[in-house]
Each structure stands twice: as structure tokens, then as C-alpha cells.
Amino acid sequence: MHDAMTLRGSCLCGAVTLAVEAARQNIGACHCRMCRTWGGGPLLALESVSRVEIEGENSVTVFASSDWAERAFCRHCGTHLFYRLRTGEHYAVPAGLVDDGEAWTFDTQIFIDEKPPWYHFANVTRDLTGREVFEAFTASKE
């Protein structure tokens, strides 16, 4: 695996294209209720995103899903484009949006305390509760 790669992807209708710079080839799963409601299951996303360039920005709708975060989607086809902290310091990009057969490493699950009991991943991962996630982000700002 290599460091700092640029991945490209587009929404289903092609109105929005993203170029994403990721520091590592890792995928995380978020089990929070909002992510599960947004996509019908856990959000599988690149978490080490350092930069996102968007073409077709006029086709992007951003929804403030909480006091701290927002979610973006194509206003034409509804494809999920990203989740980001409202401060703009952290992006999570759905893996399927930019997947081109990369050798991903599924290594983290967050909001594990909100995961429903009817599904499980076989991978051994670092598992964080919602409280632990918020503590980690708070500590990184200090």
C-alpha cells in the first residue's frame, strides 16, 4: 500500500465528480443512527481524507445533519458524496464512490454502541463508542 493517493469518483448521473486525497487506504464503518438512516446501513467510508476537490458544485446539496456535521449529496440523483465536520477539518467519503478495486483495509468501526445486533463484520477492527469518538476529536483539537 502507498501513502497519499488521489482517488476519483462521480455520482450516478455524472453531474458531480470528486477528487479525494487520502493519506491511507483504510476504510471505517460508522454505525450511528444518522448514518444508518442516511444510507440504509452502516456508512463504509474513507476516513483519512485530507482534501476533496469537487467539480459540479452547483449540483451538490449540503444538509446540516447535526450541530457539528453535514452531509452532501447530488441534488439530481441523490448519490451520497461526503460527510464532513462543519469546521471542514474532517471528511468521510463513501468508499463505493471512489472505489476502483483498491486494496482497502477495513480497520475501524465507530459508534459501535449504536450498531444493531442483526449484523456483524468478520474483520478484527478498532471499535469506538460514540463517546470515544467525540473524546478523540476533542483531544485532537487541544
C-alpha positions as a printed Julia matrix, in Angstrom:
142×3 Matrix{Float64}:
   0.0     0.0     0.0
   1.15    3.5    -0.71
   0.72    6.78    1.1
  -1.2     9.9    -0.02
  -3.15    8.82   -3.07
  -5.68   10.71   -5.13
  -8.89    8.86   -5.9
 -11.62    9.95   -8.29
 -15.3     9.2    -8.44
 -18.6    10.59   -9.57
 -22.24   10.41   -8.69
 -24.61    8.08  -10.52
 -25.72   10.72  -13.04
 -22.24   12.21  -13.55
 -23.19   15.75  -12.53
 -20.68   15.74   -9.63
 -17.11   14.5    -9.73
 -14.81   14.27   -6.73
 -11.04   14.07   -6.47
 -10.14   12.86   -2.99
  -6.7    12.81   -1.44
  -6.4    10.09    1.18
  -3.44    9.52    3.47
  -4.06    5.79    3.87
  -6.05    3.02    2.23
  -8.22    2.45    5.26
 -11.98    2.12    5.45
 -14.06    2.69    8.55
 -17.67    1.85    9.34
 -19.97    4.23   11.17
 -22.94    2.65   12.91
 -24.58    5.83   14.24
 -28.3     6.15   13.72
 -27.89    9.09   11.33
 -25.52    7.19    9.02
 -27.77    4.13    9.07
 -30.81    6.29    8.28
 -28.92    8.16    5.54
 -27.77    5.05    3.69
 -29.86    2.16    4.94
 -26.9     0.55    6.72
 -23.54    1.46    8.18
 -21.52    4.07    6.3
 -18.37    2.47    4.88
 -16.05    5.39    4.24
 -12.51    6.62    3.75
 -11.62    8.4     6.97
  -8.09    9.6     6.19
  -9.22   12.17    3.62
  -7.11   15.31    3.65
  -8.51   17.11    0.61
 -11.66   17.0    -1.53
 -11.99   18.78   -4.88
 -15.47   18.99   -6.35
 -16.48   19.54   -9.96
 -20.15   20.31  -10.49
 -20.54   22.03   -7.14
 -23.79   23.64   -8.29
 -25.3    20.12   -8.24
 -24.28   19.46   -4.62
 -26.78   19.83   -1.8
 -25.39   20.06    1.72
 -27.59   19.14    4.67
 -26.67   20.16    8.24
 -27.44   16.84    9.93
 -26.31   17.94   13.4
 -24.72   20.84   15.24
 -21.27   19.51   14.32
 -21.6    17.82   10.91
 -23.14   17.99    7.45
 -23.78   15.52    4.67
 -23.66   16.19    0.95
 -25.41   14.52   -1.94
 -26.05   15.1    -5.64
 -29.28   17.06   -5.98
 -30.1    15.22   -9.23
 -29.53   11.53   -8.47
 -29.14   11.52   -4.66
 -25.7     9.88   -4.57
 -24.04   10.37   -1.18
 -20.88   12.42   -1.68
 -19.41   13.05    1.76
 -19.89   13.59    5.46
 -17.84   16.38    7.0
 -17.45   18.21   10.24
 -18.9    21.7     9.98
 -15.45   23.08   10.74
 -14.31   21.48    7.45
 -11.46   19.7     9.2
 -12.64   16.12    8.66
 -14.22   14.44    5.64
 -15.54   10.9     5.32
 -16.13    9.84    1.72
 -18.2     6.73    0.94
 -15.83    4.01   -0.23
 -18.09    2.96   -3.09
 -17.92    6.44   -4.58
 -14.19    6.25   -5.29
 -13.52    2.5    -5.27
 -11.58    1.39   -8.31
 -10.58   -2.0    -7.0
  -8.18   -0.62   -4.39
  -6.72   -2.94   -1.76
  -8.62   -1.38    1.12
  -8.02   -2.19    4.78
 -11.18   -2.23    6.88
  -9.76   -1.26   10.26
 -12.18    0.86   12.32
 -15.78    0.87   13.48
 -17.24    3.91   15.2
 -20.43    4.36   17.2
 -20.18    0.64   17.86
 -22.57    1.18   20.78
 -25.31    2.13   18.28
 -24.8    -0.89   15.99
 -27.93   -3.0    15.82
 -27.5    -6.66   16.82
 -28.63   -8.12   13.48
 -25.37   -7.67   11.53
 -21.67   -8.19   12.23
 -18.43   -7.72   10.3
 -15.89  -10.53   10.45
 -12.83   -8.25   10.41
 -10.93   -7.52   13.58
 -11.18   -3.73   13.94
 -10.58   -0.92   16.38
 -14.04   -0.28   17.84
 -15.02    3.07   19.33
 -18.22    4.09   21.09
 -19.82    7.43   20.29
 -18.34    8.9    23.47
 -14.86    7.71   22.49
 -15.23    9.26   19.02
 -16.15   12.66   20.46
 -13.32   12.43   23.0
 -10.82   11.64   20.22
 -11.91   14.66   18.15
 -11.85   16.92   21.2
  -8.34   15.74   22.13
  -7.04   16.32   18.57
  -8.09   19.98   18.77
  -6.22   20.64   22.02
